[in-house]
Amino acid sequence: MASDASTLSWKVPTQDWDGGIKSPDLGPVGDGVPVKIIKVCFSSSNNLSKNFKLVKCDSSWQIKTIIQSILISGRLGPNVQNPGCFGLRLKHLKSEELHWLHPDLTVGEVEQRYESHHAEAEWKYDLRIRYIPTDFMKRLKEDRTFLLYFYQQVRCDYMQHHASKVSDGMALQLGCLEIRRFYKDMNAKGLEKKSNFDLLEKDVGLDLFFPKGLIDSMKVRVVFHFSVVPLLY
C-alpha cells in the first residue's frame, strides 16, 4: 500500500462529539474556478444506484469539506454523530495503489500529488470509516448510521478479501446470517419457502452473501441450510 510518510503521524481529527456534524462553509462553487465532479463510493448500500454520491466542488475544497457535504446530505442516513471518524481513500484501480487523503488537503493538491500520475478515470474515491473512538461501543449504540456503515464496510472487506479463504462451513453460516439480516422483516417460515430462495437468487444474487466457489460447489447445501437460519438467533 502506497502512502505518504506523514500519514503515520496523523491524529484523529478533533470534533464536537456531542454536537454531531455541523454544516461546512462550502462557499461558491466554480466562481472563476473550474468545477470538478468527484464520484465518492460507499459501502453502505446493496442498491448500485445509491452506493455513491457525485460531489460538485472546485480545487479549493478541502477533503474534510467533501466528507461533511456527504454526511449532511443524509445519503448515508440521519443524525451522523461521529463525522471525524470518516476519511477518504483514493485508490488506483489498475495498480491497487492506495492513498489515505489528509482532511486538510485540497482537491487541487490531490490532483497535483496523485491524480496527475494516472488518467482521472483510473482513480476511485472511497468514503470509509478511518478512525474508531475509544468509547466506540457507546458511540455505536448512539449513532445507528455510523454502526450500519461500519458493519457494511467490514462486511464488504470480508467479501472482497477473506470470504474465499475461510472454511466452507464458516462462509455458509456467515452468509445465512446476512440473509437473515437482509430479510429482517420476514418471518422464519417465509425464509424457508423455495419461492423466496428463487427470488433471492434471481433478483439479489447469491454472490452478495456467499463466495463464488461456495455457490458453485455447494448450492444444494445452501438451500438446505436455509432451514437452519432461524436457529442462529
C-alpha positions in Angstrom: 0.0 0.0 0.0 1.4 3.3 -1.1 1.2 6.3 1.3 3.0 9.4 2.5 5.3 9.1 5.5 3.3 12.0 7.0 0.3 9.7 7.1 1.8 7.8 10.0 1.8 11.0 12.2 -1.9 11.8 11.7 -4.0 12.3 14.8 -7.7 11.5 15.0 -9.5 14.7 13.8 -10.9 16.8 16.6 -14.7 17.3 16.5 -17.7 18.1 18.6 -18.7 14.6 19.7 -21.8 15.6 21.4 -23.0 18.2 18.9 -22.7 16.0 15.9 -21.9 17.2 12.4 -22.1 20.9 11.5 -22.7 22.3 8.1 -19.5 23.3 6.4 -18.8 26.7 4.9 -18.8 25.5 1.3 -18.7 28.8 -0.4 -19.5 29.3 -4.1 -18.5 26.5 -6.5 -17.0 27.4 -9.8 -16.7 31.2 -9.1 -14.0 31.8 -11.6 -12.5 28.3 -10.9 -13.1 25.2 -13.0 -15.8 22.9 -11.4 -14.9 19.3 -10.7 -17.3 16.4 -10.1 -16.0 13.8 -7.7 -17.7 10.4 -7.5 -17.4 9.2 -3.9 -18.3 5.5 -3.4 -19.9 4.0 -0.4 -20.0 0.6 1.3 -23.5 1.1 2.8 -26.0 0.1 0.1 -26.8 -3.0 -1.9 -28.5 -0.7 -4.4 -26.0 0.2 -7.1 -27.8 3.4 -7.8 -27.3 4.5 -4.2 -23.8 3.4 -3.4 -22.1 6.6 -4.5 -22.6 10.3 -4.5 -21.4 12.9 -7.0 -19.9 15.9 -5.2 -19.7 19.2 -7.1 -16.6 21.1 -5.9 -13.6 23.1 -7.1 -9.9 22.9 -6.5 -10.1 25.0 -3.3 -12.3 22.5 -1.4 -10.6 20.5 1.4 -11.1 16.8 1.8 -12.9 17.3 5.1 -15.4 19.6 3.4 -16.2 16.9 0.8 -16.8 14.4 3.6 -19.0 16.9 5.5 -21.1 17.7 2.5 -21.9 14.0 2.0 -22.7 13.4 5.7 -25.1 16.4 5.9 -26.8 15.3 2.7 -28.4 12.4 4.6 -27.2 9.9 1.9 -25.7 7.5 4.5 -28.6 8.0 6.9 -29.8 10.5 9.5 -28.0 12.1 12.5 -24.4 11.2 12.0 -22.8 11.9 15.3 -19.2 10.9 14.5 -18.1 12.8 11.4 -14.4 12.9 12.5 -14.2 9.1 12.1 -14.7 9.2 8.4 -12.0 9.5 5.8 -11.5 9.5 2.0 -9.3 6.9 0.4 -8.0 7.3 -3.1 -7.5 4.0 -5.0 -5.8 3.5 -8.4 -7.9 0.7 -10.0 -5.2 -0.7 -12.2 -2.3 -0.9 -9.7 -4.2 -1.2 -6.4 -2.2 1.9 -5.2 -3.9 3.4 -2.2 -3.7 6.8 -0.5 -5.5 8.0 2.6 -6.2 11.7 2.0 -5.4 14.0 4.8 -8.5 16.0 5.8 -6.7 19.3 5.2 -5.6 18.5 1.7 -7.4 20.5 -1.0 -8.8 19.0 -4.2 -6.1 20.8 -6.2 -3.3 19.3 -4.0 -4.8 15.8 -4.5 -4.8 16.4 -8.3 -1.2 17.5 -8.3 0.1 15.0 -5.8 -1.7 11.8 -7.0 -4.2 12.1 -9.9 -1.7 13.7 -12.3 0.2 10.4 -12.4 -2.6 8.4 -14.0 -5.8 9.0 -16.0 -8.6 10.5 -14.0 -10.9 7.6 -14.8 -8.4 5.2 -13.2 -8.9 6.7 -9.7 -11.6 5.8 -7.2 -12.6 7.7 -4.1 -14.0 5.6 -1.2 -15.7 7.0 1.8 -14.6 4.9 4.7 -14.6 4.9 8.5 -10.9 5.6 9.2 -10.9 6.1 13.0 -12.7 4.3 15.8 -13.3 6.3 19.0 -12.0 4.9 22.3 -15.6 4.5 23.6 -16.7 3.0 20.4 -19.3 0.7 21.9 -21.2 3.6 23.4 -20.9 5.6 20.2 -22.1 2.8 18.0 -25.2 2.5 20.2 -25.9 6.2 20.0 -25.2 6.6 16.2 -27.1 3.9 14.2 -26.0 5.4 10.9 -22.3 5.0 11.9 -23.0 1.5 13.2 -24.6 0.3 10.0 -22.0 1.9 7.8 -19.2 0.3 9.8 -20.9 -3.0 9.6 -21.3 -2.7 5.8 -17.7 -1.7 5.4 -16.3 -4.6 7.4 -18.7 -7.0 5.5 -17.6 -5.6 2.1 -13.9 -6.1 3.0 -14.7 -9.6 4.2 -16.4 -10.5 0.9 -13.7 -9.0 -1.2 -10.6 -10.2 0.6 -11.4 -13.0 3.0 -14.7 -14.9 2.1 -12.9 -17.2 -0.3 -10.2 -18.1 2.3 -12.4 -19.1 5.3 -13.8 -22.7 5.6 -17.0 -23.6 3.7 -18.9 -24.0 7.0 -17.9 -20.5 8.2 -18.7 -18.9 4.9 -22.1 -20.7 4.8 -23.0 -19.6 8.3 -22.0 -16.0 7.8 -23.8 -15.9 4.5 -27.0 -17.2 6.1 -26.7 -14.7 8.9 -26.5 -11.9 6.4 -29.6 -13.3 4.5 -31.5 -13.2 7.8 -30.4 -9.6 8.4 -31.2 -8.7 4.8 -34.7 -10.1 5.2 -35.1 -8.9 8.8 -38.8 -8.2 8.3 -39.6 -11.7 7.0 -40.6 -14.5 9.4 -38.8 -17.8 9.6 -41.4 -19.7 7.5 -41.1 -17.1 4.7 -37.4 -17.7 4.6 -37.8 -21.4 4.3 -40.1 -21.2 1.2 -38.4 -22.1 -2.0 -40.1 -19.2 -3.9 -38.2 -16.7 -1.7 -34.9 -18.5 -2.3 -35.6 -18.3 -6.1 -36.3 -14.6 -5.7 -33.1 -14.1 -3.8 -31.1 -15.9 -6.4 -32.7 -14.1 -9.3 -33.2 -10.5 -8.1 -30.5 -10.1 -5.5 -27.8 -12.7 -6.3 -26.2 -15.3 -4.1 -22.8 -13.7 -4.6 -24.0 -10.9 -2.3 -23.9 -13.4 0.5 -21.5 -16.3 -0.4 -18.2 -16.6 -2.2 -18.4 -17.9 -5.8 -16.6 -21.1 -5.0 -19.1 -22.0 -2.4 -22.1 -21.2 -4.7 -20.6 -23.4 -7.5 -19.8 -26.4 -5.3 -22.4 -26.3 -2.5 -25.6 -24.8 -3.9 -27.8 -27.7 -2.6 -26.3 -27.3 0.9 -27.1 -23.6 0.7 -30.7 -24.3 0.0 -30.8 -26.9 2.8 -29.2 -24.5 5.3 -32.0 -22.0 5.0 -33.9 -24.1 7.5 -31.1 -23.6 10.0 -31.2 -19.8 9.8 -33.9 -19.4 12.5 -31.8 -21.4 14.9 -29.0 -19.0 14.7 -30.9 -16.4 16.6 
